Amino acid sequence: MPSDKIDELRREIDRINQRLMSLIADRQDVSVAIGAVKTARGLPLYSEEREAELLATFREDATRYDLDPDYVEELMAVVLEHSRAAQRRKVNGDS
């Protein structure tokens, strides 16, 4: 494969990476907003049932996108973990 084709494909990967970062940031913002609503209503931040539903959906979606469900579940479990941490920071007034 010529070097210019590799460079072109790498630029495309870079664009995709930027979109992923933007989507992760958007998701975290919404997650923090949900955490604020839950706190205001006296609800717990963490719902084991909701997380189990999400992880099952991620696995199903992975199959539709021809991705390894274990990989997607692992990746999204990290996203969920960091979302909870962002919610806790917001609730506790941390930056």
C-alpha positions in Angstrom: 0.0 0.0 0.0 1.5 3.3 -1.0 2.5 5.7 1.8 0.0 8.3 0.7 -2.9 5.8 1.1 -1.7 5.0 4.6 -1.5 8.7 5.4 -5.0 9.2 4.1 -6.3 6.3 6.2 -4.5 7.7 9.2 -6.1 11.1 8.7 -9.5 9.3 8.6 -8.7 7.5 11.9 -7.7 10.9 13.4 -11.1 12.4 12.3 -12.9 9.4 13.8 -10.9 9.8 17.0 -12.0 13.4 17.3 -15.6 12.4 16.8 -15.3 9.8 19.5 -13.8 12.3 21.9 -16.6 14.7 21.2 -19.3 12.0 21.7 -17.6 10.8 25.0 -17.6 14.4 26.2 -21.3 14.9 25.2 -22.2 11.6 26.9 -20.4 12.6 30.1 -22.2 16.0 30.2 -25.6 14.3 29.9 -24.6 11.7 32.5 -23.6 14.5 34.9 -26.9 16.2 34.3 -28.7 12.9 35.1 -26.7 12.7 38.3 -27.8 16.2 39.3 -31.5 15.3 38.7 -31.1 12.0 40.7 -29.4 13.9 43.6 -32.1 16.5 43.6 -34.8 13.8 43.8 -32.9 11.9 46.5 -32.2 8.9 44.2 -29.0 6.9 44.2 -26.5 7.7 41.4 -25.9 4.0 40.6 -28.5 1.6 39.3 -27.3 -1.9 39.0 -30.4 -2.8 36.9 -29.9 0.1 34.5 -26.2 -0.7 34.0 -27.0 -4.4 33.3 -29.6 -3.3 30.7 -27.1 -1.0 29.1 -24.3 -3.6 29.0 -26.8 -6.1 27.4 -27.8 -3.6 24.8 -24.1 -2.8 24.1 -23.5 -6.5 23.5 -26.4 -6.7 21.1 -25.3 -3.6 19.3 -21.8 -5.0 19.0 -23.1 -8.0 17.2 -25.0 -5.8 14.7 -21.9 -3.8 14.0 -19.8 -7.0 13.6 -17.7 -6.2 16.7 -16.6 -8.5 19.5 -19.3 -8.2 22.2 -16.7 -8.8 24.9 -14.6 -5.9 23.6 -17.5 -3.5 23.4 -18.8 -4.5 26.9 -15.3 -4.0 28.4 -15.0 -0.6 26.6 -18.4 0.6 27.6 -17.9 -0.6 31.2 -15.0 1.8 31.4 -17.1 4.6 30.0 -19.8 3.9 32.6 -17.3 3.8 35.4 -16.0 7.2 34.4 -19.5 8.6 34.0 -20.3 7.6 37.6 -17.0 9.2 38.8 -17.9 12.4 37.0 -21.4 12.3 38.6 -19.8 11.9 42.0 -17.3 14.7 41.4 -20.2 17.0 40.5 -22.4 16.0 43.4 -19.4 16.5 45.8 -18.5 19.9 44.3 -15.1 18.6 43.0 -13.7 19.9 39.7 
